[in-house]
Amino acid sequence: MPFKRLMLPLLAALCLWGGCGRPALANDLVLGRPAPPITLHSLDGRAIALDSLRGRVVILAFWATWCAPCRQELPLLSAYAARHAAQGLTVLGFSLDGADTLPAVRRQAAGLGFPVGLLGSAWADGYGRMWRLPVSFVIDRHGVLRYDGWDDDDAEAGWTEQRLNRIVGPLLESAAR
């Protein structure tokens, strides 16, 4: 009986931490395989499904207003997206901020040239629990995952023009079929 009394609080804490049902870092990401579906519910009321962007190269960028590296990376992503929009690049910005910080998200999004929405949770189905920010994923014109920000040792340094050119550039050069 004492064992059960000790284990129940431990199990409850484990579930709250993210260990109940699925591991805290679980995702369905496999490079070279179709990217998990996701829909951005943008601040201006649009629903943009990843599947609707076939034929375009897509960067899914997860960020938050309280994340200093995110605030540095977002303008770079916005400028890169603007320069390469004609080549078929789309960036979708998923903010991990809560509804209580919506004014701050709107202020940050106002300076960006891509749609932004609130994720609403630390989880993004198929992409896992957002435990490090910023983190991004790149999907090619056929809906295939080509870059997994969780598996990149340099990802913590954030996007730079050189990294974008190295990772996204070749995908933009490939013609849409």
Secondary structure, 3 states (H helix, E strand, C coil): CHHHHHHHHHHHHHHHHCCCCCCCCCCCCCCCCECCCCEEEECCCCEEEHHHHCCCEEEEEEECCCCHHHHHHHHHHHHHHHHHHHHCEEEEEEECCCHHHHHHHHHHHHCCCCCEEECCCCEECCCEECCCCCEEEEECCCCEEEEEHHHCCCHHHCCCHHHHHHHCHHHHHCCCC
